[in-house]
Amino acid sequence: MTPAIRIGPLVIPSELAVLIAAIAVGLLAARLLNRQRDTANEVSALLWQALIAGLLVARLAFVWQYRDHYLPDPIKMLDVRDAGWNGVAGLAAAWLYAVIAMFRRSLPRAAMLGGLVLASAVWFGGGRWLAPTPQAQPALAALPVQQIDGAPAALSAFQGKPTVINLWASWCPPCRREMPAFATAQAANPDVNFVFLNQAEAPPVVAKFLEQHAPSLHNVLLDAAGEASRQFSNRGLPATLFLDAQGRLVDLRVGELSTASLAQRLESLQAADKVN
């Protein structure tokens, strides 16, 4: 699993890279399969419209499912940086839109269906490739970390309950934006360990930031070398690791989370832990 792709200073979450690849494959396949060259632009336009319809429905379905998290601040429904999507609903909507439009406009079916099938296959295959296989993380458990006062600490101490490890830094704007969501989740989920592992910042800097912006956070530890982000997120921040009670990594998000998208992943983590 490659959680993020780094291009110079830019870090692209792999989920976004898979979506871009699926779009590119779908458009290319439709163009190659289309024997009616005069309809090439129309076919491409329709596929783009289907994509937009799918993304819109995927977002609306997610917002509706977690509407209680958005009602206090409805404008956050528009902030798609939290990766809050219902992929199944979005894919179904894209297919429905494309098939209906294809028959209404008498567009070449082989090109349309071929593009849709291959794009869907890349999206599904990429999703399976990105999904971590639950396995122990000895390197993470052995990572040298410390408390803000300099006392040694160990991430292995948190095994026994589902654990969420957030990799962050005070200079990182999305890290700062998602802190309130994590503070709320930590207070509301005593059955889950939340660990906030600062990446490569000095203790006084971290202590000052917490005092001013996040005084209620517990389990704040320091990774002086930033080793966790190097190993798990290609140094992309923020990154959040979701581990089951046995310390196995079951989910990983590189990028910002909102109260809603964090709630979604917590539900999946707790469900996976019950199965195991």
N, C-alpha and C positions, 0 to 999 in steps of 0.2 A: 504494500500500500504506500503510495506517495501522497501525503496529505496536502502538499502545496508545491507549486512550481515557482522557482525564483528566476526572474529575468532581470539581472542587474539589481537595482534597489526595489523592484516591484515583486511582490509575492502574490501569486494568483491561487486561490483555493482550487483544489483539484476538481471539486464538484462543478465549478464554473468552467474549467478547462474541458471537462467531459461534455457539458452542454454545448460549448462552442464547437467541439469536434462533431457532435451529433448533428448540429445544424449544417456544418460544412459538408459532411458526408451525405446528408439528405438532399441538399441543393445540388451537389455534384452528381449524385446518382440520378436525380430527376432530369438533369440536363443531358446526361449520357444516354438515358433510356428513351428520351423523347425523340420520336421520328418526325414529329411535326415541328420543324424549326421555327415556324412562324408563331408558335404558341409558347416558345421558351420563356419569354419574359413574363407572360401571364401565369405560367406554372410556378415560376420562382416567386412571383408576387403572392400567389395563393398560399404557398408554403410559408412565407413570412407572416401572412395574415393568420394562418393556423397556429404558428408559434406564438404570436401575440395573444391570440385567444386562449391558448393553453396556459401561458404564463399568468394572464389575468384571472382565469378560473382557479388556477393553483393557489394564487395569493388569496383570492376571495374565500376559497374553501378553508384555507388555513386560518384566516382571520375569523371566520364564523366559528370554527371549531374552538378557538381560543379567545373568543370575543370578550370574556370577562377580563382578560389581561389588557385589552385595548380600550375598553370603555372609559377608564379614567383619563386617558390621553389619546383621543381618536386619531390625531394627526400621525401617530406612530404607525397606523395601518399602512401609510404610504412609504415607510422606511423599510425597503426590502433588503437592506444590508444585514438584517438579522437572520437571513436564510430561512424565513418562515414560508414554506411552500407545502402544498399537498400534491405530491408528484403524480399520484394515480389519477386524481381528479383532473389535473392539468393535461395529462396525456390523453385521457378519454375525451376531453373537450377539444383538443387539437385534432384528433382523429375525426370526431363528429363534424367539426367545422369543415375540414378538408373534404370529407366524403360527400357531404351535402353540396358544397360548392362545386365539386368536381362534376356531379351529375347535372347540376343546374346550368353549368357553363359548357358542358360537353367537352371537357378537357381530356387529353390522353390519359387513360387509366393506368397503363403500365408505368408511365413516368411518375405520376402522382403516388400510386401505391408503392412503387419501388422506393421512392424517396422517403415516404413515411415509414415503411418497414425497416429500411436500413438505419434511418435516424433513430427509430425506437430501439433497435437492436444495440446500437452504440450506446445509447443512454442507459439501457438496462445492463448491458455488459460492463459499462464503466462503473455503474453503481455497485455491482457485485465485486468488481475489482477493488473499489475504494473501501468497501465494508471490511473492517478489521475482523480477522478470525480471533475470537476470544482466546488469549494466551497470556501467560504470566509475563511480567516485565521485570526481570531481575536487574537490568541496568537502571531502571527507574527506582526500584526499591533500594539499590545500593548508591544512589546519587548522593554526593556529599552536600548536605544542606544545613542551614543553621537558623536559629531564631534571630530576631532583630537585635537582641542583647548579646549576640555572639555565641550563645550556648549551642552545642551540637544538637541536631535533630535527625530524624529518619522517617522517610515516607512510608516505610514498612510498618510503622506504628499505627497506621490508619487502616490496615487490613482488618477484616471482620465485619465491615459494613460497606455498602456501596460508597464509592468515593469519587468526587469531582475535583480535579486539579486544574486550576486556572493559571496559565502562564501569562504574566503581565509585566508592564513597566510603567512608571509614572509619566514618561514622556510620550506615551502611545495614546493618541486621542480616542480610538475605539475602546481601548482598555478602560479608560476613564469613564466613557459613556456607559459601559455595561456593568460597572461596579454596583450601582444601585440595584440592578436586577439580581446580582449575586448575593448582595446583602439581604434582600428580601427572601430569596430562596433559602439561604442559610438559616434564617430565623424560622422559616415555615416548614423545614424538613429536618427535624432532629435525627431522623433515621438514616441520614446521608451525611458523610463527612465532606466538608468543603475545605479545600486547601488552596491558598493563594500564594503561588510560588513566584516571587519576584525574580526577574532575569537581569543579573549583572549590574545592579545598582547598589550604591553604598548604603549601609544601615541608616545613617542620619537622613538621607534623602527619602528613603522609604518611610521612616518614622514620621517625618514632617508631612509627607503626603497623606498618610493614614490619619494623622491627627486633624488635618484640615478637611479632608474629603470623604474618608471612610472609617470613622472611629468605631463603628460597630462590628467590623470584620474580625473574625477569629481565625486562628490557624494560618497566620501569615508567616511564611518562611522565605529564606533567601537562597537563591542559587547563584553564588557569586560569579561563576564562570559562564552562566547562561547555557549550561550543557543540555538542559531539558528541551529548550527551544531548538537547539541544534539537532538533537536526536529525533524530535517528534514533529516539528513544524517547519523545518528548513529555515529556522530563525524568524518565521513569520509570527507576529503578535497582533492581537491576542490569540491564544490557542487554548482549548479546553479539552482535557482528557477525562473520559468517563470509564471508571473501573468498577468491576463487580466486587463482591465481598471477599473473593479469593485473590484480588489484586490483578485480575486479567483485564486487559484493555478491550472494551466492547464498543467504544465510539470515540471519535476524535473530530473536533471542529476547529478549523483554522479560520478565524474571523470573529466578528462581533455576534453576540447573542442578546436578545431582548428577554423580557420576562416570559413572553409567550413561547419563543423558540427554545428557551432554557427549560420551560415546563414540559415541552414536547419531548426533549431528550431525557429529562429526568423520568418521565413516564416509561420510556423505552428502557432506561437503565434499571429501574425498579422491576419492570416486567421480566427482563432478562435475568435479573438476580433471583427472582422467584423460581424461574425455570431451572436454574442451575443449583 
